[in-house]
Amino acid sequence: MNFAKYTAFAIAATAALALPTISSASSMWHASNGEAGVTYYPEHFKSTKTRAQVSDETVAARKDGTLDQLQTQYQLNAPVPAKGAGPGKTRQQVVAELNSETADERRARTNLLAGS
């Protein structure tokens, strides 16, 4: 009976250790024993877009200058700038918002800024 218990424990432990490795097989990144810790496998990438959709996006990016900007950022090994959310507010608009906020809104803002 003891042998059966240890065998069941060994099978369960082996399965628990092997499952993360098996589940990452569908990912593009796999754990490796090297210094990097992971290896990239581009052939494991599963796209949800058609070739025509990707081609259309590339043409649009080429027209609006986004493609050139991304290629320059890549060559410089610099981070890609975030797209703007639109025009910012003027100083008067921000001051007016701060003056018109309720006590609860002010408390929530100060708690957020204080990190509590």
N, C-alpha and C positions, 0 to 999 in steps of 0.2 A: 504494500500500500504506500509506503514511503517513496518507493521508486516512481510510482505513478504521479505522486504529488510533485516531486522534483522535475519530472519530465514535463508535466503541464506548466509548471512555473518557467522552465527553460523555453518552452514554445511561446508562452505569452511574452516573455522578455525579448525574445528574438523578434517576434512580430512587432512589439512596441518600438524597437530600435529600427526596424526595417521600414515601417510605414512612412515616416517622413521622407525617406529616400525615394520610395516608390511614388509618393504623391507629387514630388517635384519633377518627375519625368516629363510632365506636360508643360513645364515652365521653360522659359528661355535661359534662366540662370540655374546652374547646378552647383552644389557644394563641391569644393575640390580640396585636396590636401596641400596645395601650394600656398605660397605666401599671400596671394590675393584672396584666397578663401572661397572664391566663386569662379566659375567658368561660363562664358557666354556661348550659347548655341543658337545662332540666328535661324537655323532651319526648323526650330521648334516653335517659331512665332506663328500664331494663327490670326490672320487678319479678318475683320468683318466687312472690309470695304472691297469693292471690285476694282479691277485695274483701271477702268474708265473713271471711277470716282477719284482715285489717287492722281491720275493724269490731269483731271479737271482742277483739283486742288493745287497741283504744281503750276499749272498755267496761271491760275489766279494769283498765286504767291509771286510768280515771276512778274506779273503785270503791276501789282501794287508795291513791289520792292521788298517784300518780306523775305523772299528767298535769298536775295543778295545780302540782306542784313544778317540772316541766320548763318550764311556761309562765312561772312566776315567774322562773326562772333566765334564760330567754330575754329577758324584759322588762328585767331588770337587766343584761343583757349580761355575765353571770357564768358561769364554767365549771360544768358539770353535775357534782355530786358523785358520786364512785364509790360503787357499792353495797357495803355491808359484806360481808365474807366470813363473818360470823357473830361470835359473841362472842370477844373476845380472850382471851389467857392471863393468868393472875394473875402477879404478880411471883415468887411461890414456884415456879410451874411453869417459868418462864423460867430461874430460877437452878438448878433441879433439872436441866433439860436441859443447861445449860452445864457443870454439874459432872459429868454422866454421859457427856459426849461423848468419843469416842476421840481419840487423838493425830492421826490422819489427818483426822478431822472438824474438829478445832481448827485444824490447819494450813490446811485448805481455807477455813474461815471467816475466819481472819486474812488469808489471801491475797486473798480476795474483798473484805474491808473495806479492805485496803491498796491495792487496785487493781492488783495484780501477777498 
